[in-house]
Amino acid sequence: MSVLNTKVLVLNRSYLPIQITSVRRAISLLYQDIARAVDEQYRVFDFASWADLAADEDTIGLVNRAIRVPRVILLLAYDRVPRRYVRFSRFNIYARDRNRCQYCGRQFPRAELNLDHVVPRSRGGTSVWENVVCSCHRCNRLKGGRTPTEARMRLIREPYRPQWTPFMTETFSLRRYKEWMPFLSAVDAAYWNTELVEG
Ligand SMILES: [Zn+2]
């Protein structure tokens, strides 16, 4: 893969990670003075000062010189905070429950899990974050069409609407560059703390 297509972390003016872009687009934003490059010491560079930095092992050739590949950029006029809405999807429910059956507490491969309505639909239970959990096939069969109380089964944790954003889940599946870490650690903390507090 060309280095121009590798990933760059984009921060808003508050240094919050908001998206991932390509090196190609990052350079273009930098060149147009829409963004600044950020190094590991949180120093900020415009295109000219970035291009003046000594090239390291990770460089791209531009016209007649090699410039260092930016791995983190800061948008100068972009204050939108990441969306708080998390799609109510099977993938995200499994992610919230970390592939753990919410009755027996064991982790399973995704293929061995299904979704369970805590209050069954036949009893008026709805398909919302607060009423749908991961369940293994065995627990699902044991519970049948009953509520947890009727089935004498306990949820290991009350289901909740997660606060993380699609951006955060996306970054978990990507290769992460070491240069991203200072900026992602706050997100990681929010991600994990949210789960603990919500649980
Ligand atoms: Zn189970």
Residues whose N, C-alpha, C, O or C-beta is under 5 A from the ligand:
A	BS01	ZN	C101 Y103 C104 C136 C139
